């Protein structure tokens, strides 16, 4: 019999959730589009929800993950900081190692 294992990981602080798969997807979309609004649209998420998620991550992070520039005549935008890129990479590595471990352990009962 073939089994699959389902799991999600997230990182919390005393203030609540800091990082999870959805938040990392938002950071990656900001990096790709250069805009919080465009990232929210890409993920079919409201701008308000995207802003709230980003604000909560930036408040909990040791350093800002994303720097935003208010729109106007010259236009606005958002960019992921070097620290934000490192956080994305670290989360992806943790997630990948977690899945490798879980797949290995699942084989114990899939024989």
Rosetta blueprint (number, residue, H / E / L):
1 X L
2 X L
3 X L
4 X L
5 X L
6 X L
7 X L
8 X L
9 X L
10 X E
11 X E
12 X E
13 X E
14 X L
15 X L
16 X E
17 X E
18 X E
19 X E
20 X E
21 X H
22 X H
23 X H
24 X H
25 X H
26 X H
27 X H
28 X H
29 X H
30 X H
31 X H
32 X H
33 X H
34 X L
35 X L
36 X H
37 X H
38 X H
39 X H
40 X H
41 X H
42 X H
43 X L
44 X L
45 X L
46 X L
47 X H
48 X H
49 X H
50 X H
51 X H
52 X H
53 X H
54 X H
55 X H
56 X H
57 X H
58 X H
59 X H
60 X H
61 X L
62 X L
63 X L
64 X L
65 X L
66 X E
67 X E
68 X E
69 X E
70 X L
71 X L
72 X L
73 X L
74 X L
75 X L
76 X L
77 X E
78 X E
79 X E
80 X E
81 X L
82 X H
83 X H
84 X H
85 X H
86 X H
87 X H
88 X H
89 X H
90 X H
91 X H
92 X H
93 X H
94 X H
95 X H
96 X H
97 X H
98 X H
99 X H
100 X H
101 X H
102 X H
103 X H
104 X H
105 X H
106 X H
107 X L
108 X L
109 X L
110 X L
111 X L
